[in-house]
């Protein structure tokens, strides 16, 4: 059975079209936000899957759970948009796709389970999404798995934002002789003809708010982010018991809805010192309020668990309360407004904040959360970009632990 690919040039971004036939061992897609690099990586794997001898492709992220709401969702969208649903068997449990005419497959893995990576065989290609999440040892282990004779070329696609010129990816693929094994492609939102104007404006605003952030996410250039709000989170062994636990939630739909869990150890309210251990529970776009309620249940959230949520969303808070959850509007200073955000940030900065390597979305936000600039000077207002987990974290910790803040009540 043949799949018609004659209109491929009309449905993909021009900047990527020639790369459908690139056969380098490493195809490195570096770019800014909204550049379409992840979409192209998924498109290329699907085109190769249907056009070549049977493949066994593997899609990787650092943490398996994050594949579901990124790569897996993207593949499903492309398959549906291209009208290929009848050709594919989709397994929502192991996040795999099987092209039924040939049995060719796309499987998903996370490097949080290295034993699964060791056990896979006959892989003909990898796509590593958000490659900056990996350390170099992770990558070398993946590279070693792509070996043996195959009827088609073997390739590893890496896609990422160039968040720091100190990252190992820069030295590995850009600063050393590649001996003809590597093709690199840098793209930006300007190369994506499918972007909406609101998203374009959001990226362009970064140039005014924080030029170093725009260099990475707007221009897709290697950078060192400046004006960061928090120091790096502490990544160490977590205690077995805690003194308190509560949650923070930021609502979204096109943007992600985020739920984080905060666990407290040895907090002293008089000198505002203590350790807060933060876990990412939900980070997902496209959720209605009933969807959120279902996810809270499936993640084991109990009726007496305190959830501090965005006070600007009273209707959603009320609806979740009717679903039986203890959701409260986040507290803020009597003055409200921007001062509340700055006060919350100052309070969190006095604490020892801990995160896990598995908090990939939260950690990504943490690494870029920065102050706005005006006339070359930083002002006391964060850049409103990729800050959803940061907001959820602040709602929770400020509301639960800063006892002098006032409650915003919802009737």
ABEGO torsion letter per residue (X at the ends): XBBBAAAAAAABBAAAAAAAABABABBBBBBBBGAGAAAAAAAAAAAAAAABBBBBBBBBBABAAAAAABAAAAAAAAAAAAGAAAABBBBAAAGBBBBAAAGBBBBBBBAABAAAAAABBGBABBBBBGAAABBAAAAAAAAAABBEBBABBBBBBBBBBBABAABAAAAAAAABBAGGABBBBBBBAAABAABBAAAAAAAAAAAAABAAAAAAAAAGBBBBBBGBABBBBBBBBBBABBABBBBBBBBBAABBBBBBBBBBBGBBAAAGBEBBBBBBABBBBGBBAAAAAAAAAAAGBBAABBBBBBAABAAAAAAAAAAGBBBBBBBBBAAEEAAAAAAAAAAAAABBBBBBAABAAAAAAAAABBBBBBGGBBBBBBBBBGAAAAAAAAAAAAAAABAABBBBBBX
